[in-house]
Amino acid sequence: VIVDEAQNLELPTLKVILTRMAANSKVVFCGDLTQVDNPYVSPFGGLAALIEKFKGNPMFGHVTMERTVRSPLAELATQLL
C-alpha cells in the first residue's frame, strides 16, 4: 500500500491505515513535512509523530531525501510560504 501526501493526514487516520493491514502487508507513507497544508495537522503531528513513535522498531524504516527534484518555483514557495 502506498500512501502519498501523507504529511496532510492526522495521526488517527494513519492509525486506521496501519491497523487495517494484513500479515505480510507493506505500507509506504510518502510525504514532505515542509508541505503540510492541512489546517488540522501541524508539522509536528501526523506523519512526523508517526515517524517519532515508530523510530527504532525493526518493522519500521524511515528515509529522508536530501535533494529536491521539484521546480525552482515550487521550492521557493515552500521556503517562503
C-alpha positions as CSV (number, residue, x, y, z in Angstrom):
1,V,0.0,0.0,0.0
2,I,1.4,3.4,-1.0
3,V,0.0,6.5,0.8
4,D,1.1,9.7,-1.0
5,E,0.8,13.2,0.6
6,A,0.9,11.6,4.0
7,Q,2.1,14.8,5.6
8,N,-1.5,16.0,5.4
9,L,-3.0,13.1,7.3
10,E,-3.9,13.3,11.0
11,L,-2.4,10.6,13.4
12,P,-5.8,8.9,13.9
13,T,-6.1,8.5,10.1
14,L,-2.6,7.0,9.9
15,K,-3.6,4.6,12.7
16,V,-6.6,3.5,10.7
17,I,-4.5,2.7,7.7
18,L,-1.9,0.8,9.8
19,T,-4.4,-1.2,11.9
20,R,-6.1,-2.5,8.7
21,M,-3.0,-4.1,7.3
22,A,-3.0,-7.9,6.9
23,A,0.0,-10.1,7.6
24,N,2.8,-9.7,5.1
25,S,1.5,-6.3,4.0
26,K,3.8,-3.4,3.4
27,V,2.9,0.2,3.8
28,V,4.9,3.2,2.3
29,F,4.0,6.7,3.5
30,C,5.3,9.4,1.2
31,G,5.3,13.0,2.4
32,D,7.2,16.2,2.8
33,L,7.0,17.6,6.3
34,T,7.7,21.1,5.0
35,Q,4.5,20.9,2.8
36,V,1.8,20.4,5.4
37,D,-1.2,22.3,4.1
38,N,-4.0,20.7,6.2
39,P,-5.0,23.2,8.8
40,Y,-5.7,20.4,11.3
41,V,-2.2,18.9,11.1
42,S,0.9,20.6,12.5
43,P,4.4,20.0,11.1
44,F,5.0,18.0,14.3
45,G,1.8,15.9,14.2
46,G,0.5,13.3,11.8
47,L,3.4,11.8,9.8
48,A,6.1,13.4,12.0
49,A,4.6,11.9,15.1
50,L,4.3,8.5,13.4
51,I,8.0,8.7,12.5
52,E,9.0,9.6,16.0
53,K,6.8,6.9,17.7
54,F,8.0,4.1,15.4
55,K,11.7,5.1,15.4
56,G,13.9,2.2,16.3
57,N,11.3,-0.5,15.7
58,P,12.6,-3.3,13.5
59,M,9.4,-3.3,11.4
60,F,9.9,0.4,10.6
61,G,12.2,2.3,8.3
62,H,12.5,6.0,7.5
63,V,14.3,7.7,4.6
64,T,14.9,11.4,4.3
65,M,15.7,12.5,0.8
66,E,18.4,15.2,0.7
67,R,17.8,16.5,-2.8
68,T,14.7,18.3,-4.1
69,V,13.5,17.3,-7.5
70,R,10.8,20.0,-7.7
71,S,10.7,23.1,-9.8
72,P,12.5,26.2,-8.7
73,L,9.2,27.9,-8.2
74,A,7.8,25.1,-6.0
75,E,10.9,25.1,-3.9
76,L,10.8,28.9,-3.5
77,A,7.1,28.7,-2.5
78,T,8.0,26.0,0.1
79,Q,10.7,28.2,1.6
80,L,8.7,31.5,1.6
81,L,5.2,30.4,2.4
